């Protein structure tokens, strides 16, 4: 096999793993939605605790289990865990109040907000092209959100629930963006295994701490759905991590948006959800902005690489 064939094969493997991770994450969301309107902290516990098993198996197989708990920055992991748990809880709340496609699509606001927060908190230089894409993407988010946010004044409790779900989804996306910035700091000193395992443990403990505030009594079916959601979350995390080992982020990242197509199919098949025109149009706008940002990041990476090659030694 030639070098170029090997690279092509690795890229295809990375893409396949990414698509598999997206499909399993949609399966996780489906399990959570099927379990019904349960306390968010209870869902966080099941999602995080039962995700630990596949993660531990992966780390043991790669002989990284001991390294997974070793860290010089426990408070960094805890801070990331607290923000991540809050994002997860709000996202699960939104998932139980919104159609599956809407909950998935609103989460696409996260990469747009990462750029905004990077400029505000990390002082990163963001140029006109990416700012333009962010503004266009936020127009798409408003297109999806506005019809439901206006339901806050409605008398129908279901309408109010849906409006609250949209608000929770947007705050969850913002907190997820903050969590990603915290992860960016951790990756300079911590292994991926350490970051993943510490987050799962922190989230499990945080979810368990909400038990005194009222957990619901679960039926057998609800318990099965929540355990399945946790296991799916752990497996999807592994597949997603592995996908970036075989291909560049700019190659596999666009396939994140296949979740909208899967969300429409599964939402209709499992819950009878039919996406509105606002969701489809707004989702298309957000996805287009996201794809442009990914393309722009790739171009900037190529330009930096070329500059390094032609730079004379100092």
Secondary structure per residue as TSV (DSSP state, phi and psi in degrees):
chain	resnum	aa	ss	phi	psi
A	1	X	-	360.0	131.6
A	2	X	-	-74.5	166.2
A	3	X	H	-61.7	-43.2
A	4	X	H	-65.9	-36.0
A	5	X	H	-65.9	-38.2
A	6	X	H	-64.9	-42.1
A	7	X	H	-63.3	-43.4
A	8	X	H	-62.8	-42.2
A	9	X	H	-63.4	-40.5
A	10	X	H	-64.8	-40.2
A	11	X	H	-63.4	-43.0
A	12	X	H	-63.9	-37.8
A	13	X	H	-66.1	-41.5
A	14	X	H	-61.8	-42.1
A	15	X	H	-64.5	-42.8
A	16	X	H	-61.7	-42.4
A	17	X	H	-66.6	-37.8
A	18	X	H	-64.6	-46.6
A	19	X	H	-62.4	-40.1
A	20	X	H	-62.2	-42.2
A	21	X	H	-64.4	-40.3
A	22	X	H	-63.2	-44.3
A	23	X	H	-62.4	-40.3
A	24	X	H	-71.2	-36.3
A	25	X	H	-63.1	-38.6
A	26	X	H	-64.6	-38.3
A	27	X	H	-61.5	-40.1
A	28	X	H	-60.2	-47.9
A	29	X	H	-62.2	-37.4
A	30	X	H	-64.0	-42.5
A	31	X	H	-61.3	-42.8
A	32	X	H	-65.2	-43.5
A	33	X	H	-65.7	-38.5
A	34	X	H	-67.7	-25.4
A	35	X	T	-71.6	-16.8
A	36	X	-	95.6	-175.1
A	37	X	S	-81.9	89.5
A	38	X	-	-107.5	162.0
A	39	X	-	-56.4	135.4
A	40	X	H	-59.8	-39.3
A	41	X	H	-62.9	-35.6
A	42	X	H	-65.9	-41.7
A	43	X	H	-65.8	-41.8
A	44	X	H	-58.0	-43.4
A	45	X	H	-61.3	-51.5
A	46	X	H	-63.1	-43.0
A	47	X	H	-61.4	-39.1
A	48	X	H	-84.3	-44.2
A	49	X	H	-65.0	-45.4
A	50	X	T	-82.2	-3.7
A	51	X	T	-82.2	-18.2
A	52	X	H	-65.8	-37.7
A	53	X	H	-56.7	-56.0
A	54	X	H	-63.1	-31.9
A	55	X	H	-67.4	-43.7
A	56	X	H	-62.8	-41.0
A	57	X	H	-60.0	-44.3
A	58	X	H	-62.7	-45.0
A	59	X	H	-66.0	-38.2
A	60	X	H	-65.6	-41.1
A	61	X	H	-63.9	-36.2
A	62	X	T	-89.7	4.4
A	63	X	T	57.8	40.8
A	64	X	-	-119.9	11.2
A	65	X	H	-63.1	-43.3
A	66	X	H	-65.7	-38.8
A	67	X	H	-67.9	-27.1
A	68	X	H	-61.3	-28.7
A	69	X	H	-100.0	-7.4
A	70	X	-	-86.1	121.9
A	71	X	-	-150.4	149.4
A	72	X	S	-99.9	-2.2
A	73	X	-	-131.7	61.5
A	74	X	H	-60.0	-36.0
A	75	X	H	-69.3	-30.8
A	76	X	H	-63.8	-41.4
A	77	X	H	-66.8	-39.6
A	78	X	H	-66.2	-42.1
A	79	X	H	-61.6	-44.3
A	80	X	H	-63.7	-38.7
A	81	X	H	-65.1	-43.0
A	82	X	H	-63.0	-48.3
A	83	X	H	-64.8	-41.9
A	84	X	H	-64.4	-38.7
A	85	X	H	-66.4	-41.8
A	86	X	H	-62.3	-41.6
A	87	X	H	-63.3	-44.0
A	88	X	H	-63.0	-44.9
A	89	X	H	-61.7	-45.1
A	90	X	H	-65.3	-38.7
A	91	X	H	-63.5	-39.2
A	92	X	H	-69.4	-37.2
A	93	X	H	-59.3	-46.3
A	94	X	H	-62.3	-39.3
A	95	X	H	-63.1	-34.4
A	96	X	H	-82.5	-7.5
A	97	X	H	-110.9	-16.3
A	98	X	S	-116.7	158.3
A	99	X	-	-58.1	148.2
A	100	X	H	-55.7	-44.0
A	101	X	H	-62.9	-40.6
A	102	X	H	-64.3	-45.0
A	103	X	H	-62.0	-40.9
A	104	X	H	-68.1	-45.4
A	105	X	H	-67.1	-38.9
A	106	X	H	-64.2	-25.5
A	107	X	T	-68.5	-16.2
A	108	X	T	-67.7	-10.0
A	109	X	H	-68.9	-19.6
A	110	X	H	-57.3	-52.3
A	111	X	H	-63.4	-27.7
A	112	X	H	-67.7	-42.2
A	113	X	H	-71.7	-27.4
A	114	X	H	-60.0	-41.2
A	115	X	H	-65.8	-44.0
A	116	X	H	-61.2	-48.0
A	117	X	H	-69.7	-30.8
A	118	X	H	-63.2	-38.6
A	119	X	H	-70.2	-38.2
A	120	X	H	-76.6	-50.4
A	121	X	H	-93.1	-33.8
A	122	X	S	-102.6	-3.4
A	123	X	-	60.0	31.2
A	124	X	-	-73.4	144.9
A	125	X	-	-80.4	114.5
A	126	X	-	-111.7	121.1
A	127	X	-	-92.2	177.5
A	128	X	H	-57.1	-40.6
A	129	X	H	-59.5	-47.6
A	130	X	H	-72.9	-35.7
A	131	X	H	-62.2	-39.5
A	132	X	H	-62.8	-42.1
A	133	X	H	-65.0	-39.3
A	134	X	H	-62.3	-45.7
A	135	X	H	-62.2	-42.6
A	136	X	H	-63.1	-44.1
A	137	X	H	-61.8	-39.7
A	138	X	H	-67.5	-30.5
A	139	X	H	-61.3	-40.5
A	140	X	H	-63.7	-40.4
A	141	X	H	-62.7	-42.8
A	142	X	H	-64.7	-37.9
A	143	X	H	-59.8	-40.8
A	144	X	H	-71.7	-41.0
A	145	X	H	-82.8	-39.5
A	146	X	H	-56.6	-45.7
A	147	X	H	-59.0	-30.2
A	148	X	H	-87.5	-34.4
A	149	X	H	-64.6	-29.6
A	150	X	G	-72.3	-6.4
A	151	X	G	-81.8	-1.8
A	152	X	G	-59.1	-29.0
A	153	X	G	-88.6	1.6
A	154	X	-	-74.7	155.5
A	155	X	S	-85.1	-21.5
A	156	X	-	-72.5	119.8
A	157	X	H	-58.1	-33.6
A	158	X	H	-65.3	-37.2
A	159	X	H	-66.6	-41.6
A	160	X	H	-64.4	-40.9
A	161	X	H	-58.3	-43.3
A	162	X	H	-65.7	-41.1
A	163	X	H	-63.7	-42.1
A	164	X	H	-64.2	-35.7
A	165	X	H	-63.3	-41.3
A	166	X	H	-63.0	-45.6
A	167	X	H	-61.6	-42.8
A	168	X	H	-62.8	-39.9
A	169	X	H	-63.9	-39.4
A	170	X	H	-69.6	-41.4
A	171	X	H	-66.4	-37.5
A	172	X	H	-61.7	-41.8
A	173	X	H	-63.8	-39.3
A	174	X	H	-65.7	-43.5
A	175	X	H	-70.2	-32.4
A	176	X	H	-64.8	-37.1
A	177	X	H	-64.5	-40.6
A	178	X	H	-63.9	-42.2
A	179	X	H	-60.6	-37.9
A	180	X	H	-65.5	-36.4
A	181	X	H	-65.4	-37.0
A	182	X	H	-66.0	-36.9
A	183	X	H	-65.4	-37.5
A	184	X	H	-57.8	-37.0
A	185	X	H	-70.7	-39.5
A	186	X	H	-68.3	-33.6
A	187	X	T	-66.3	-16.2
A	188	X	T	-70.5	-25.1
A	189	X	T	-126.8	-14.9
A	190	X	S	-114.7	149.1
A	191	X	-	-78.1	155.2
A	192	X	H	-57.7	-41.8
A	193	X	H	-58.4	-41.0
A	194	X	H	-64.8	-44.8
A	195	X	H	-63.1	-45.6
A	196	X	H	-65.1	-46.4
A	197	X	H	-69.6	-42.3
A	198	X	H	-63.0	-38.8
A	199	X	H	-65.7	-43.0
A	200	X	H	-62.1	-41.6
A	201	X	H	-67.7	-45.0
A	202	X	H	-61.8	-43.7
A	203	X	H	-66.1	-37.5
A	204	X	H	-62.6	-46.3
A	205	X	H	-64.0	-44.8
A	206	X	H	-62.5	-42.5
A	207	X	H	-64.2	-41.0
A	208	X	H	-64.1	-33.3
A	209	X	T	-66.3	-15.9
A	210	X	T	-85.6	-5.3
A	211	X	G	-56.6	-43.7
A	212	X	G	-62.3	-18.5
A	213	X	G	-89.0	5.9
A	214	X	T	112.5	94.3
A	215	X	-	-99.1	149.8
A	216	X	-	-83.6	147.6
A	217	X	-	-72.4	126.4
A	218	X	-	-96.6	143.6
A	219	X	-	-80.5	171.1
A	220	X	H	-60.5	-42.5
A	221	X	H	-64.9	-42.6
A	222	X	H	-63.5	-41.0
A	223	X	H	-61.6	-43.6
A	224	X	H	-63.0	-42.0
A	225	X	H	-63.6	-42.4
A	226	X	H	-69.4	-40.9
A	227	X	H	-63.7	-42.3
A	228	X	H	-61.1	-38.6
A	229	X	H	-62.8	-42.8
A	230	X	H	-63.6	-46.7
A	231	X	H	-63.0	-43.1
A	232	X	H	-60.5	-41.3
A	233	X	H	-61.4	-42.1
A	234	X	H	-65.7	-45.2
A	235	X	H	-65.0	-42.8
A	236	X	H	-62.5	-38.2
A	237	X	H	-61.8	-41.0
A	238	X	H	-64.5	-47.6
A	239	X	H	-62.1	-41.6
A	240	X	H	-63.8	-44.1
A	241	X	H	-61.1	-44.1
A	242	X	H	-65.0	-33.6
A	243	X	H	-60.5	-34.2
A	244	X	H	-79.3	-8.0
A	245	X	H	-80.8	-24.2
A	246	X	H	-101.8	-19.1
A	247	X	S	-147.8	158.9
A	248	X	-	-66.9	153.2
A	249	X	H	-58.0	-39.3
A	250	X	H	-67.1	-20.6
A	251	X	H	-80.7	-43.2
A	252	X	H	-92.6	-24.5
A	253	X	G	-57.1	-40.9
A	254	X	G	-58.5	-25.0
A	255	X	G	-74.9	-5.8
A	256	X	G	-58.9	-31.3
A	257	X	G	-77.5	-5.0
A	258	X	H	-65.7	-15.5
A	259	X	H	-63.9	-27.9
A	260	X	H	-67.7	-42.9
A	261	X	H	-64.0	-46.0
A	262	X	H	-63.4	-38.2
A	263	X	H	-62.3	-41.0
A	264	X	H	-63.3	-45.6
A	265	X	H	-65.1	-51.7
A	266	X	H	-67.7	-40.1
A	267	X	H	-60.1	-41.0
A	268	X	H	-71.2	-43.1
A	269	X	H	-69.9	-42.2
A	270	X	H	-90.1	-33.4
A	271	X	H	-125.6	-2.1
A	272	X	-	72.6	20.1
A	273	X	-	-77.2	134.1
A	274	X	-	-117.5	117.9
A	275	X	-	-63.0	141.4
A	276	X	-	-79.3	165.9
A	277	X	H	-62.2	-37.7
A	278	X	H	-60.3	-40.8
A	279	X	H	-66.0	-43.9
A	280	X	H	-67.1	-47.5
A	281	X	H	-66.4	-48.5
A	282	X	H	-61.7	-41.6
A	283	X	H	-61.7	-41.3
A	284	X	H	-63.3	-38.6
A	285	X	H	-65.9	-46.6
A	286	X	H	-63.3	-43.0
A	287	X	H	-63.3	-42.6
A	288	X	H	-60.5	-43.2
A	289	X	H	-63.9	-42.1
A	290	X	H	-63.3	-41.7
A	291	X	H	-65.4	-37.5
A	292	X	H	-64.4	-42.0
A	293	X	H	-62.0	-42.9
A	294	X	H	-61.7	-45.0
A	295	X	H	-61.9	-42.2
A	296	X	H	-65.4	-40.4
A	297	X	H	-61.7	-39.2
A	298	X	H	-65.1	-42.9
A	299	X	H	-62.2	-43.1
A	300	X	H	-63.0	-38.1
A	301	X	H	-64.5	-41.4
A	302	X	H	-65.7	-39.3
A	303	X	H	-65.3	-41.0
A	304	X	H	-64.6	-40.3
A	305	X	H	-63.3	-42.4
A	306	X	H	-64.8	-39.0
A	307	X	H	-63.9	-38.7
A	308	X	H	-66.1	-34.9
A	309	X	H	-69.5	-35.6
A	310	X	H	-93.1	-8.2
A	311	X	S	-69.6	130.7
A	312	X	-	-71.9	154.2
A	313	X	-	-63.8	143.2
A	314	X	-	-86.1	360.0
